[in-house]
Every structure is written in C-alpha cells, then in structure tokens.
Amino acid sequence: MLRNVMTSALRATAALALTVGLSTTAMAETAEGYWQAVQKSGTLRCGAAVAPPYVMRDPASGEYSGFFADLCREFAEVLQVKPEFVDTTWDNIVAGLQAGKWDVSLALNRTSARAMAVQFSVPAMEYQISLAYNKDNPKIPSSAASVADIDKADVTLAVMSGTAQDKAISAAVKTATILRLPTNDETRLAVVSRRADILVDASDTNQLFTQSNPDWAVALNPAPALAKQGVAFGLPHQLSASDVEVVNIFLEERVATGHVDALIKKAVDDVLKAGN
C-alpha cells in the first residue's frame, strides 16, 4: 500500500512538473518584446531635442533633420512602422523617456548618472566637448590648452541648459560665470554678441560654428578632455537584453559600413548651407 501511495505521488509530481514546464514554454513562446509592441502600435516615437548636426527642426515646417533624426527614420523602417518625432528639451529628454512619452531618446550622451535612469544602445559616434571663442578676445590667452586656463572671474561661458556639456563644464569650472540658455541658437548668439566669451558644446557642433565664422572663431579641445562619451539612443530602463540587442545590431552595422559617417557629413553640410 505504501509503495502504491509513493508511486502515485511521484506520478503526480512528474505530471505537475511537466505541466509547469509546458506552461513556462508557452509563456516564453508568446511573450512579446518591446519592439513587437511598437510594431503593433504602428509608430516609433523618437524624443528629439534640437542640437545641430545631431537633431535639427525647421521652425516653419516642423520637419526634423540631422543624422540622429535620419537614424530614427531608418530604425522605424527596420521595424516597418512610421517614425514620429516628439519635441522635447535637453532638461526633459531623460524624464520623458522614463515617463513613456516616447520609445527612444535621440543623441543621448552615455553617462553613469543617466544609466541609472535609462538604458543606452551602443554609440553611434564618439563625443568630446570643446570651447569655441573669438581668437581676438583678450580674456582668452593664446596659449590656452585647458579649462583651468580660461577659468577666470571675468570670463563667461555659454552652454545649453541640461545638456551633457552643461554638467561637464559645471563640474570643471570654479571661478568663471556659466550662462545657461535653453537653445543652441541662443548660446551661439551670446558669443557672437559678446554677451558670453566662450561657447561650450560638442566638438563637431563647435566645428560648425567656427566654419560659419572663419574670420574670428576658433575652437579648443581642452586637455585633459572635459568629457569624452559615446552618443547613442537612450532606451527605456525596462527593456530586455534582447530588445537592446535589436538596436545595437542596427547601429553596429551602420557604423561599421561607414553609413553613419555619411549621415554626419550630410548633416554638417546641410547646417553650413543653411547658414550661408
């Protein structure tokens, strides 16, 4: 009798294990990834804060351009959905992603602080902060090579509020005044009008500024580097490793083939043409 009871118990346990195993397998087969949900919605929402040549927005038409805007469109094409650009600011680009207002944030610098709130794709490009200024400005020594060389009480640095460059220069400067402004255009105007002495921005963005003003504008990549980070898609924190891998494979292929470099060149040319 005891043997029969034990045999029945073992059979019941085996049957339960089989049922649980089958249920787990079924759940795994039917589990929906993040991008499958985006495909069902039919739209890839891209959070976009303006910072040429990464992201630009035509004020008249509302049309987005720039190489990260192009990458948004191309990833939407991979998913076979429509791209939708959601206008935001650099102060809100992380919070909006956390709140689910969009699916990816464009041109987000990879930092440890941000990584506690969101995930990142692999970088589409490497980023470095530079300092652009009037070469005839007597406040800036011709031998300037570091942030310490320009960190003076009578020097004002213009930077776009909430950006990675804002955080980097704020941590590095002890004496100079930091003028935080909401838009890319306002920071440039501050230097052109001499309201500020130095423009703090990404090296490629400052290259646009110096090329647009070749008679007087120069740029300095400080040593040691003020910041050197990858620029990537910001992704929701809850994404699975397999969902992140989808974006990584998309970007890795385009970086490796030189496609991203071509998009960057096109965006830079577009900005320079618009300024002429």
Secondary structure, 3 states (H helix, E strand, C coil): CHHHHHHHHHHHHHHHHHHHHHHHHHHHHHCCCHHHHHHHHCEEEEEECCECCCEEECCCCCCEECHHHHHHHHHHHHHCCEEEEEECCCCCHHHHHHCCCCCEEEEEECCHHHHCCCEECCCCEEEEEEEEEECCCCCCCCCCCCHHHCCCCCCEEEEECCCHHHHHHHHHCCCCEEEEECCHHHHHHHHHCCCCCEEEEEHHHHHHHHHHCCCCEEEECCCCCCCEEEEEEEECCCCCHHHHHHHHHHHHHHHHCCHHHHHHHHHHHHHHHHHC
